Amino acid sequence: MDNTSLKLYYDRPCKFKLRSGKDIYGVVWKEGDEFKETYYFSSSENYNRIKTKGAVNSSLKTPVNINDIVAAEMLQGIVPGKDMFK
């Protein structure tokens, strides 16, 4: 997927299909500015820790090459910011 297509899935719990054929569940987001963008993946729980509690522990997030993601599907029945972080 390219950045434009994947943008719809940023900061939301999703199922991602990787080029290797593996399915992973969690959240992808972008950090940085227009000159240096880095994409990260984490479980929904760790994403919550990073975004709401200011956790800066780099072990909670994994850099991801968005070119390795071939498909994404939002998880149904989860309201971002409410239900995803129990």
DSSP file (Angstrom, degrees, kcal/mol; ACC not computed):
  #  RESIDUE AA STRUCTURE BP1 BP2  ACC     N-H-->O    O-->H-N    N-H-->O    O-->H-N    TCO  KAPPA ALPHA  PHI   PSI    X-CA   Y-CA   Z-CA
    1    1 A M              0   0    0      0, 0.0    68,-0.2     0, 0.0     2,-0.2   0.000 360.0 360.0 360.0 149.9    0.0    0.0    0.0
    2    2 A D     >  -     0   0    0     68,-0.1     4,-2.6     1,-0.1     5,-0.2  -0.517 360.0 -98.5 -95.6 171.4    1.2    3.5   -0.5
    3    3 A N  H  > S+     0   0    0      1,-0.2     4,-1.6     2,-0.2    -1,-0.1   0.865 121.2  53.7 -57.3 -40.5    1.1    6.3    2.0
    4    4 A T  H  4 S+     0   0    0      1,-0.2     4,-0.4     2,-0.2    -1,-0.2   0.912 113.0  42.2 -64.2 -43.7   -2.2    7.8    0.5
    5    5 A S  H >4 S+     0   0    0      1,-0.2     3,-0.8     2,-0.2    -2,-0.2   0.892 115.5  49.1 -69.2 -40.3   -4.1    4.5    0.8
    6    6 A L  H >X S+     0   0    0     -4,-2.6     3,-2.3     1,-0.2     4,-0.5   0.734  90.4  81.4 -73.4 -22.2   -2.7    3.6    4.2
    7    7 A K  G >< S+     0   0    0     -4,-1.6     3,-0.9     1,-0.3    -1,-0.2   0.807  83.0  63.2 -54.9 -32.0   -3.5    7.1    5.6
    8    8 A L  G <4 S+     0   0    0     -3,-0.8    -1,-0.3    -4,-0.4    -2,-0.2   0.721 105.8  45.9 -64.2 -20.9   -7.2    6.0    6.1
    9    9 A Y  G X4 S+     0   0    0     -3,-2.3     3,-1.3    -4,-0.2    19,-0.5   0.438  81.6 123.6-105.7  -2.7   -6.0    3.4    8.6
   10   10 A Y  T << S+     0   0    0     -3,-0.9    19,-0.2    -4,-0.5    -3,-0.0  -0.292  80.8   7.6 -59.9 143.3   -3.5    5.4   10.7
   11   11 A D  T 3  S+     0   0    0     17,-2.4    -1,-0.2     1,-0.2    18,-0.1   0.703 107.8 106.1  62.2  23.5   -4.2    5.5   14.4
   12   12 A R  S <  S-     0   0    0     -3,-1.3    16,-0.5    16,-0.4     2,-0.3  -0.984  79.5-104.0-132.8 143.6   -7.0    2.9   14.2
   13   13 A P        +     0   0    0      0, 0.0    62,-2.1     0, 0.0     2,-0.3  -0.515  57.8 157.9 -68.2 127.1   -7.0   -0.7   15.3
   14   14 A C  E     -AB  26  74A   0     12,-2.9    12,-2.3    -2,-0.3     2,-0.5  -0.901  47.5-115.6-143.7 167.2   -6.7   -2.8   12.1
   15   15 A K  E     -AB  25  73A   0     58,-2.9    58,-2.0    -2,-0.3     2,-0.4  -0.967  36.4-162.8-105.1 124.1   -5.7   -6.1   10.7
   16   16 A F  E     -AB  24  72A   0      8,-3.3     8,-2.6    -2,-0.5     2,-0.6  -0.912  10.4-148.5-112.4 135.7   -2.8   -5.7    8.3
   17   17 A K  E     -AB  23  71A   0     54,-2.6    53,-2.9    -2,-0.4    54,-1.3  -0.904  19.4-149.9-101.6 124.3   -1.7   -8.2    5.7
   18   18 A L  E >   - B   0  69A   0      4,-2.9     3,-2.4    -2,-0.6    51,-0.2  -0.533  27.2-109.8 -92.7 160.3    2.1   -8.2    5.1
   19   19 A R  T 3  S+     0   0    0     49,-2.6    50,-0.1     1,-0.3    -1,-0.1   0.799 118.9  62.4 -55.2 -31.1    3.9   -9.0    1.9
   20   20 A S  T 3  S-     0   0    0     48,-0.2    -1,-0.3     2,-0.1     3,-0.1   0.599 120.4-109.3 -72.0 -10.9    5.1  -12.2    3.6
   21   21 A G  S <  S+     0   0    0     -3,-2.4     2,-0.2     1,-0.4    -2,-0.1   0.296  76.3 133.5  98.6  -8.8    1.5  -13.3    3.9
   22   22 A K        -     0   0    0     -5,-0.1    -4,-2.9     1,-0.0     2,-0.4  -0.515  48.8-140.8 -78.0 141.7    1.4  -12.9    7.7
   23   23 A D  E     -A   17   0A   0     -6,-0.2     2,-0.3    -2,-0.2    -6,-0.2  -0.877  20.2-174.3 -99.6 134.2   -1.6  -11.1    9.3
   24   24 A I  E     -A   16   0A   0     -8,-2.6    -8,-3.3    -2,-0.4     2,-0.5  -0.959  12.7-147.1-127.5 149.8   -0.9   -8.7   12.2
   25   25 A Y  E     +A   15   0A   0     -2,-0.3     2,-0.3   -10,-0.2   -10,-0.2  -0.960  51.3  67.9-119.2 129.7   -3.3   -6.9   14.4
   26   26 A G  E    S-A   14   0A   0    -12,-2.3   -12,-2.9    -2,-0.5     2,-0.4  -0.982  76.3 -51.4 162.8-151.2   -2.6   -3.5   15.9
   27   27 A V  E     -C   42   0B   0     15,-3.1    15,-1.8    -2,-0.3     2,-0.4  -0.957  31.6-160.8-127.3 138.6   -2.1    0.2   15.0
   28   28 A V  E     +C   41   0B   0    -19,-0.5   -17,-2.4   -16,-0.5   -16,-0.4  -0.952  20.7 166.6-114.4 138.8    0.1    1.9   12.5
   29   29 A W  E     -C   40   0B   0     11,-2.0    11,-2.7    -2,-0.4     2,-0.4  -0.961  28.8-123.3-147.4 166.4    0.9    5.6   12.8
   30   30 A K  E     -C   39   0B   0     -2,-0.3     2,-0.3     9,-0.2     9,-0.2  -0.904  21.4-174.8-114.5 137.8    3.3    8.2   11.4
   31   31 A E  E     +C   38   0B   0      7,-2.9     7,-2.8    -2,-0.4     2,-0.2  -0.937  45.6  40.5-125.8 153.3    5.7   10.4   13.3
   32   32 A G  E    S-C   37   0B   0     -2,-0.3     5,-0.2     5,-0.2     2,-0.2  -0.670  79.5 -75.1 111.9-167.3    7.9   13.2   12.0
   33   33 A D        -     0   0    0      3,-1.2     3,-0.3    -2,-0.2    -2,-0.1  -0.529  55.9 -76.3-122.0-170.7    7.5   16.0    9.5
   34   34 A E  S    S+     0   0    0      1,-0.2     3,-0.2    -2,-0.2    -2,-0.0   0.703 128.8  48.5 -65.6 -18.3    7.4   16.2    5.7
   35   35 A F  S    S+     0   0    0      1,-0.3     2,-0.4     0, 0.0    -1,-0.2   0.784 123.7  23.1 -92.1 -30.3   11.1   15.9    5.5
   36   36 A K  S    S+     0   0    0     -3,-0.3    -3,-1.2     2,-0.0     2,-0.4  -0.848  71.6 176.6-141.5 100.6   11.6   12.8    7.8
   37   37 A E  E     -C   32   0B   0     -2,-0.4     2,-0.4    -5,-0.2    -5,-0.2  -0.884   5.6-172.7-107.2 134.8    8.6   10.5    8.3
   38   38 A T  E     -C   31   0B   0     -7,-2.8    -7,-2.9    -2,-0.4     2,-0.4  -0.991  10.9-149.5-126.2 136.5    8.8    7.3   10.3
   39   39 A Y  E     -C   30   0B   0     25,-0.4    25,-2.6    -2,-0.4     2,-0.3  -0.856  15.4-168.7-107.6 139.9    6.0    4.8   10.5
   40   40 A Y  E     -CD  29  63B   0    -11,-2.7   -11,-2.0    -2,-0.4     2,-0.4  -0.904  11.4-156.8-129.0 155.2    5.5    2.6   13.5
   41   41 A F  E     +CD  28  62B   0     21,-2.4    21,-2.7    -2,-0.3     2,-0.3  -0.975  22.8 153.3-127.2 143.5    3.4   -0.4   14.5
   42   42 A S  E     -C   27   0B   0    -15,-1.8   -15,-3.1    -2,-0.4    19,-0.1  -0.976  47.1 -87.7-158.0 163.2    2.3   -1.4   17.9
   43   43 A S     >  -     0   0    0     -2,-0.3     4,-2.5    17,-0.3     5,-0.2  -0.342  46.1-109.0 -66.7 160.5   -0.5   -3.4   19.6
   44   44 A S  H  > S+     0   0    0      1,-0.2     4,-2.0     2,-0.2     5,-0.1   0.891 119.3  52.6 -59.3 -40.1   -3.6   -1.3   20.5
   45   45 A E  H  > S+     0   0    0      1,-0.2     4,-1.8     2,-0.2    -1,-0.2   0.932 111.9  43.5 -64.1 -46.6   -2.7   -1.5   24.2
   46   46 A N  H  > S+     0   0    0      1,-0.2     4,-2.3     2,-0.2    -1,-0.2   0.855 109.8  57.3 -68.7 -34.2    0.8   -0.2   23.7
   47   47 A Y  H  X S+     0   0    0     -4,-2.5     4,-2.7     1,-0.2     5,-0.3   0.912 105.4  51.8 -59.8 -42.2   -0.4    2.4   21.3
   48   48 A N  H  X>S+     0   0    0     -4,-2.0     4,-2.8     1,-0.2     5,-0.7   0.920 108.8  50.1 -60.8 -44.4   -2.7    3.7   24.0
   49   49 A R  H  X5S+     0   0    0     -4,-1.8     6,-1.8     1,-0.2     4,-1.1   0.912 113.2  46.6 -59.8 -42.8    0.3    3.9   26.5
   50   50 A I  H  <5S+     0   0    0     -4,-2.3     4,-0.4     4,-0.2    -2,-0.2   0.928 120.7  35.6 -66.4 -46.1    2.3    5.8   23.9
   51   51 A K  H  <5S+     0   0    0     -4,-2.7    -2,-0.2    -5,-0.2    -3,-0.2   0.842 127.4  30.1 -83.0 -35.6   -0.4    8.3   23.0
   52   52 A T  H  <5S+     0   0    0     -4,-2.8    -3,-0.2    -5,-0.3    -2,-0.1   0.776 126.8  35.9 -98.8 -27.9   -2.3    8.9   26.2
   53   53 A K  S  <<S-     0   0    0     -4,-1.1    -3,-0.2    -5,-0.7    -2,-0.1   0.381 102.2-118.7-108.2   3.4    0.3    8.4   28.9
   54   54 A G        +     0   0    0     -4,-0.4     2,-0.2     1,-0.2    -4,-0.2   0.743  46.5 174.2  68.9  23.2    3.3    9.9   27.1
   55   55 A A        -     0   0    0     -6,-1.8    -1,-0.2     1,-0.2    -2,-0.1  -0.470  12.9-178.8 -64.7 126.8    5.3    6.6   27.2
   56   56 A V        +     0   0    0     -2,-0.2     2,-0.4    -3,-0.1    -1,-0.2   0.244  31.2 136.0-111.2  10.9    8.4    7.2   25.2
   57   57 A N    >   -     0   0    0      1,-0.2     3,-1.8     2,-0.1     4,-0.3  -0.457  46.9-152.0 -63.7 116.3    9.8    3.7   25.6
   58   58 A S  G >  S+     0   0    0     -2,-0.4     3,-0.9     1,-0.3    -1,-0.2   0.670  89.4  71.0 -68.2 -15.4   11.0    2.7   22.1
   59   59 A S  G 3  S+     0   0    0      1,-0.2    -1,-0.3     3,-0.1    -2,-0.1   0.645  88.4  64.9 -75.1 -11.5   10.4   -1.0   22.9
   60   60 A L  G <  S+     0   0    0     -3,-1.8     2,-0.4   -14,-0.1   -17,-0.3   0.639 103.8  49.1 -82.5 -14.7    6.6   -0.3   22.7
   61   61 A K    <   -     0   0    0     -3,-0.9   -19,-0.2    -4,-0.3    -1,-0.1  -0.961  67.4-153.1-131.0 146.4    6.7    0.6   19.0
   62   62 A T  E     -D   41   0B   0    -21,-2.7   -21,-2.4    -2,-0.4    -3,-0.1  -0.965  23.8-121.7-118.6 124.1    8.3   -1.1   16.0
   63   63 A P  E     -D   40   0B   0      0, 0.0     2,-0.4     0, 0.0   -23,-0.3  -0.384  35.2-164.0 -59.8 140.9    9.4    0.8   12.9
   64   64 A V        -     0   0    0    -25,-2.6     2,-0.7    -2,-0.0   -25,-0.4  -0.985  22.8-133.5-133.3 141.1    7.5   -0.5    9.9
   65   65 A N    >   -     0   0    0     -2,-0.4     3,-2.4     1,-0.1     4,-0.3  -0.840  16.9-151.7 -89.1 114.0    8.1   -0.2    6.2
   66   66 A I  G >  S+     0   0    0     -2,-0.7     3,-1.1     1,-0.3    -1,-0.1   0.705  92.0  69.8 -65.5 -16.3    4.7    0.7    4.8
   67   67 A N  G 3  S+     0   0    0      1,-0.2    -1,-0.3    -3,-0.0   -65,-0.0   0.681  90.6  62.1 -71.6 -15.8    5.7   -1.0    1.5
   68   68 A D  G <  S+     0   0    0     -3,-2.4   -49,-2.6   -50,-0.1     2,-0.6   0.604  86.7  86.2 -81.7 -12.5    5.5   -4.3    3.3
   69   69 A I  E <   +B   18   0A   0     -3,-1.1   -51,-0.2    -4,-0.3     3,-0.1  -0.803  48.3 170.8 -91.7 120.7    1.8   -3.7    4.0
   70   70 A V  E     +     0   0A   0    -53,-2.9     2,-0.3    -2,-0.6   -52,-0.2   0.657  64.9  11.0-103.8 -19.2   -0.3   -5.0    1.1
   71   71 A A  E     -B   17   0A   0    -54,-1.3   -54,-2.6   -70,-0.1     2,-0.3  -0.991  57.9-165.1-156.2 153.6   -3.8   -4.7    2.7
   72   72 A A  E     -B   16   0A   0     -2,-0.3     2,-0.4   -56,-0.2   -56,-0.2  -0.995   2.1-173.5-142.1 146.8   -5.5   -3.3    5.7
   73   73 A E  E     -B   15   0A   0    -58,-2.0   -58,-2.9    -2,-0.3     2,-0.1  -0.963  25.2-127.2-143.4 121.6   -8.9   -3.8    7.3
   74   74 A M  E     -B   14   0A   0     -2,-0.4     2,-0.4   -60,-0.2   -60,-0.3  -0.433  32.5-113.0 -66.2 139.9  -10.3   -1.8   10.2
   75   75 A L    >   -     0   0    0    -62,-2.1     3,-0.7    -2,-0.1     2,-0.1  -0.617  35.3-127.0 -75.4 129.2  -11.5   -4.0   13.0
   76   76 A Q  T 3  S+     0   0    0     -2,-0.4     3,-0.1     1,-0.2    -1,-0.1  -0.400  82.6  26.3 -78.4 150.8  -15.3   -3.7   13.3
   77   77 A G  T 3  S+     0   0    0      1,-0.2     2,-0.5    -2,-0.1    -1,-0.2   0.581  90.1 115.4  79.3  10.3  -17.2   -2.8   16.5
   78   78 A I    <   -     0   0    0     -3,-0.7    -1,-0.2   -65,-0.1    -3,-0.0  -0.959  53.6-152.0-117.1 125.8  -14.3   -0.9   18.0
   79   79 A V    >>> -     0   0    0     -2,-0.5     3,-2.3    -3,-0.1     4,-1.5  -0.853  28.1-120.6 -95.0 113.4  -14.6    2.8   18.7
   80   80 A P  T 345S+     0   0    0      0, 0.0   -68,-0.1     0, 0.0    -1,-0.0  -0.253  96.1  15.2 -55.7 134.5  -11.2    4.4   18.6
   81   81 A G  T 345S+     0   0    0      1,-0.1   -69,-0.0     0, 0.0    -2,-0.0   0.252 131.6  47.9  86.9 -12.6  -10.3    6.1   21.8
   82   82 A K  T <45S+     0   0    0     -3,-2.3     3,-0.5     4,-0.0    -1,-0.1   0.679 118.7  18.6-119.4 -69.4  -13.1    4.3   23.7
   83   83 A D  T  <5S+     0   0    0     -4,-1.5     3,-0.4     1,-0.2    -5,-0.0   0.717 110.4  70.6 -83.1 -22.3  -13.3    0.6   23.2
   84   84 A M  S   <S+     0   0    0     -5,-1.0     2,-0.3     1,-0.2    -1,-0.2   0.668  95.4  53.6 -75.6 -13.7   -9.9   -0.2   21.8
   85   85 A F              0   0    0     -3,-0.5    -1,-0.2     1,-0.2    -2,-0.0  -0.533 360.0 360.0-121.5  66.3   -8.0    0.4   25.1
   86   86 A K              0   0    0     -3,-0.4    -1,-0.2    -2,-0.3    -2,-0.1   0.441 360.0 360.0 -92.6 360.0   -9.6   -1.7   27.8
